[in-house]
């Protein structure tokens, strides 16, 4: 596992966006006709990354025309046009600002009549593209990735999950602080869906995520901290800021600072 420690949120976002940009460039230069398949999250963590990707796209440095995206999750029962649906989030914060064809963007339908069928359809569609090349994600304060709450199976696939009270409290900030307005269930890719991607990159910023980061990288692999499943992934990258490192051992912090020293590749594009 790589852990990239950047000074603050903005630098973390730049690193992540430029890493993704470099992957897209490499893919288009390889002459492969199949699209690059990108897994995407919502939340406050990826907003800076999206902004930089949008800037690089508008500057003509990267294109999303041959990119297919799969989002991680969507609330159940929230109309797609609701201002807090993940469909709305993605349209407003990313899709409407880049050159990605609408038909290349995939999101779970939280209003499907048969949610199990919808989850199966999603997994089959991911498989039809040959899997996900790079899955970008954030992390919850309790260590969840996508909506894989603590004690989710580490071999789970896309399914309907009940949200914990803690997650509803955290996400109520997007619903005018009204916990009752936060849906109680969501459709989410599973831990296995994420770790099946050829690369996984998780953004972790701020002191509120420091406990999650500590358990994710220093603790054992455990269903209590579902992000810890990344320890078994051959190409997992955590991109974090200094504040998120508050709970790490000094030795862990120094190790990753040392090993990544001078490794400025994505920033140099
Ligand atoms: C939600 C999302 C996760 C996200 C988490 C953290 O629970 N389902 O994908 O990582 O929130 O959100 P934020 O980035 O806003 O802290």
Boltz pocket constraint, residues with backbone or C-beta under 6 A from the ligand:
constraints:
  - pocket:
      binder: B
      contacts: [[A, 41], [A, 42], [A, 43], [A, 44], [A, 45], [A, 46], [A, 72], [A, 73], [A, 137], [A, 138], [A, 139], [A, 140], [A, 141], [A, 144], [A, 145], [A, 146], [A, 147], [A, 167], [A, 171]]
      max_distance: 6.0
